[in-house]
Amino acid sequence: MCYNSLKNLHLNFSDQYEITEEFASKLLVDLANMTGLVNFELRIFTKMKEFPLDLYRSSNSLSKLSITLRNSSIDEKHAGDFIQGLQNLKQIEFLSLTFTRCDLLTRICILLTDLPSLNVVRINISLCNVMEELSINLPKVAKDIKIGFERCEELMNLDANMSLPSVENLSLYTDSCPKLTEKAMEALLDLLSGVNPMCETTFTCRRIPLSGNVQEKLSLIRKANENWDISCLLYTSDAADDLLCVDLGGRRIIKKK
């Protein structure tokens, strides 16, 4: 097989496969020879600790990268090593990261401010059931950003301290994170406050605790950006303590005896 001529590669491993260390090592060797690879999509729905991906060697031509992990055994260290390797993607234009039900991944820091490419067009980050603490910092040159996390029932701390002066399309989606702190919610709203009003912005927030300070900040953002699509279905703080006793509007359900 002529690896140098391969431009597009899609790998999909379902939960019926078992990725052994030997197989992952061989795949790394093969990927290292794919110096002309432009588009790479990897979907793994099975137990695996390390990413079978050598971004350090096959980074000169890669412009589109999509990684999806579900039910993976990857931990904080290996996820950190992988994200650090992303800084070597010199031609990257599209980057998509999805982590779902990775039980060992309780903390993750997605630090991409040092991406060398000035052509970063789109970044998608989707997280589900995976962490207690999350830190995100994206490159200022990104134009299209989508960040979503849902059913992260243990997520409490969120650091999203970043400036996005070039962003033209921004989508933030949060759902069913009952332990999210007031500080974390304020971090999300501070991020929105720094976005250009002309940016196409969608902010969707469902089943999240809502304090008085957060309500006030959200109200100010709504008034200042009437063209933005802001949809919030939030629990009051006390109702969030018992998700089985609230309706879809966040109101506490009182059962008659």
C-alpha positions in Angstrom: 0.0 0.0 0.0 1.3 3.5 -0.9 0.9 5.5 2.3 2.2 8.7 0.9 -0.7 9.0 -1.6 -3.4 8.3 1.1 -5.3 11.6 1.8 -8.5 10.4 3.6 -8.7 7.8 6.3 -11.8 6.8 8.4 -11.4 4.2 11.1 -14.4 2.9 13.1 -14.1 0.4 15.9 -17.3 -0.8 17.5 -17.7 -2.4 20.9 -17.3 -5.8 19.2 -13.6 -5.2 18.7 -10.8 -5.4 21.3 -7.9 -3.1 20.6 -4.7 -4.8 21.9 -1.5 -3.1 22.6 0.1 -4.9 19.7 -2.5 -3.7 17.3 -2.3 -0.1 18.5 1.5 -0.1 18.1 1.2 -1.4 14.5 -1.4 1.2 13.7 0.9 3.9 15.1 3.7 2.7 12.7 1.3 2.8 9.7 0.0 6.3 10.6 3.6 7.6 10.9 4.1 6.7 7.2 1.0 8.5 6.0 2.8 11.8 5.4 0.2 13.0 2.9 -2.9 12.4 5.1 -5.3 15.4 5.0 -8.5 14.1 6.5 -8.5 11.6 9.5 -11.6 10.4 11.4 -11.2 7.9 14.3 -14.3 6.5 16.1 -13.6 4.1 18.9 -16.5 2.6 20.9 -14.5 0.1 22.9 -12.1 -0.1 25.9 -8.8 1.6 25.1 -6.3 3.4 27.3 -4.0 5.1 24.8 -4.8 6.8 21.5 -3.5 4.8 18.5 -2.6 8.1 16.8 0.9 9.6 16.2 0.2 13.3 15.5 3.8 14.2 16.1 4.9 12.6 12.8 1.9 12.8 10.5 1.1 16.5 11.3 2.6 18.3 8.2 -0.5 17.9 6.0 -3.4 17.1 8.3 -6.1 19.7 8.0 -9.2 17.9 9.3 -9.1 15.7 12.4 -12.1 14.1 14.1 -11.7 11.9 17.3 -14.6 10.2 19.0 -14.1 8.0 22.1 -16.9 6.1 23.8 -16.6 3.7 26.8 -12.8 4.3 26.6 -10.4 3.5 29.5 -8.4 6.6 28.7 -7.3 8.6 31.8 -6.3 12.2 32.5 -2.6 11.6 31.7 -3.1 10.0 28.3 -5.8 12.5 27.3 -3.4 15.3 28.3 -0.6 13.8 26.2 -2.9 13.6 23.2 -4.2 17.2 23.5 -0.6 18.4 23.9 0.2 16.6 20.6 -2.4 18.6 18.9 -0.1 21.7 19.1 1.9 20.1 16.3 -0.9 20.3 13.7 0.5 23.0 11.5 -2.2 22.9 8.9 -5.3 22.1 10.9 -8.5 23.8 9.9 -11.2 21.5 11.4 -10.9 19.8 14.8 -13.6 17.7 16.5 -13.2 16.0 19.9 -15.9 13.8 21.4 -15.6 12.0 24.8 -18.5 9.9 26.0 -18.7 7.7 29.1 -14.9 7.6 29.7 -15.2 6.6 33.3 -11.5 7.2 34.2 -11.4 10.7 32.7 -12.6 12.9 35.7 -10.5 15.9 34.8 -9.6 17.3 31.4 -7.8 20.4 30.2 -8.4 21.3 26.6 -5.6 23.8 26.0 -5.4 24.7 22.3 -4.2 28.3 22.4 -0.8 27.3 20.9 -2.1 25.8 17.7 0.4 27.1 15.1 -2.1 27.3 12.2 -3.7 30.7 11.4 -6.3 28.8 9.3 -8.3 27.3 12.2 -11.8 27.5 10.9 -13.9 25.2 13.1 -13.6 23.5 16.5 -16.2 21.1 17.9 -15.9 19.8 21.4 -18.5 17.4 22.8 -18.3 15.9 26.3 -20.8 13.5 28.0 -20.6 11.7 31.3 -16.9 12.1 31.7 -15.7 14.6 34.2 -15.8 16.6 37.4 -13.5 19.4 36.3 -13.2 20.9 32.8 -10.8 23.6 31.5 -11.1 24.9 27.9 -8.9 27.5 26.2 -9.2 27.8 22.5 -7.2 29.7 19.8 -8.2 33.3 19.2 -8.1 32.8 15.4 -11.0 30.2 15.5 -14.0 31.4 13.5 -16.5 28.6 14.1 -16.8 27.1 17.6 -19.2 24.5 19.0 -18.9 23.4 22.7 -21.4 21.0 24.3 -21.5 19.0 27.4 -24.5 17.0 28.7 -25.3 14.5 31.4 -22.1 15.4 33.2 -23.7 14.8 36.5 -20.5 15.2 38.5 -19.2 18.3 36.7 -18.7 21.1 39.2 -15.8 23.3 38.1 -15.5 24.9 34.7 -12.8 27.2 33.5 -13.5 28.8 30.2 -11.3 31.9 30.5 -10.6 32.8 26.9 -11.0 35.6 24.4 -12.5 34.9 21.0 -12.2 38.1 18.9 -12.3 36.3 15.5 -15.3 34.0 16.2 -18.1 34.4 13.7 -20.3 31.4 14.8 -20.5 30.3 18.4 -22.6 27.6 19.9 -22.6 26.7 23.6 -24.8 23.8 24.8 -25.1 22.5 28.4 -27.6 19.9 29.6 -28.2 18.0 32.9 -25.2 19.2 34.9 -27.0 19.5 38.3 -23.8 20.1 40.3 -22.4 22.9 38.2 -21.4 25.7 40.5 -22.4 29.4 40.3 -18.8 30.2 39.5 -18.8 27.8 36.6 -22.0 29.3 35.2 -20.6 32.8 35.5 -17.5 31.7 33.6 -19.8 30.6 30.7 -21.6 34.0 30.8 -18.4 35.9 31.0 -17.3 34.1 27.8 -20.5 35.2 26.1 -20.0 38.8 27.3 -16.7 39.0 25.5 -18.1 37.9 22.1 -18.7 40.3 19.3 -22.4 41.2 19.2 -22.4 40.6 15.4 -21.3 37.0 16.0 -24.0 34.3 15.2 -24.4 33.0 18.7 -26.5 30.2 20.2 -26.5 29.5 23.9 -28.6 26.6 25.1 -28.7 25.7 28.8 -31.0 23.0 30.2 -31.4 21.6 33.7 -28.7 23.6 35.2 -28.7 25.3 38.7 -29.6 29.0 38.5 -28.6 31.5 41.2 -29.7 35.2 41.4 -26.4 36.5 40.2 -26.5 34.2 37.1 -30.1 35.2 36.4 -29.0 38.9 36.5 -26.0 38.4 34.2 -28.1 36.3 31.8 -30.8 39.0 31.6 -28.2 41.7 30.8 -26.7 39.6 28.0 -30.2 39.0 26.5 -30.9 42.7 26.5 -27.6 43.6 24.9 -27.8 40.9 22.2 -31.4 40.6 21.1 -30.4 38.9 17.9 -28.7 36.0 19.7 -30.5 32.7 20.2 -30.5 32.2 23.9 -32.6 29.3 25.3 -32.4 28.4 29.0 -34.4 25.8 30.9 -32.8 26.1 34.3 -33.4 24.6 37.7 -33.5 26.8 40.8 -30.7 25.8 43.1 -32.9 24.0 45.7 -34.8 22.1 43.0 -31.5 20.9 41.5 -30.8 19.0 44.7 -33.6 16.5 43.8 -33.9 16.0 40.0 -36.8 13.5 40.4 -39.0 16.1 42.1 -38.9 18.9 39.4 -40.8 19.3 36.2 -39.2 20.4 32.9 -39.4 24.0 33.9 -37.4 23.5 37.0 -40.4 23.8 39.4 -40.6 21.6 42.3 -43.3 18.9 42.1 -45.3 18.4 45.4 -47.0 15.1 45.5 -50.3 15.0 47.4 -50.4 12.2 50.1 
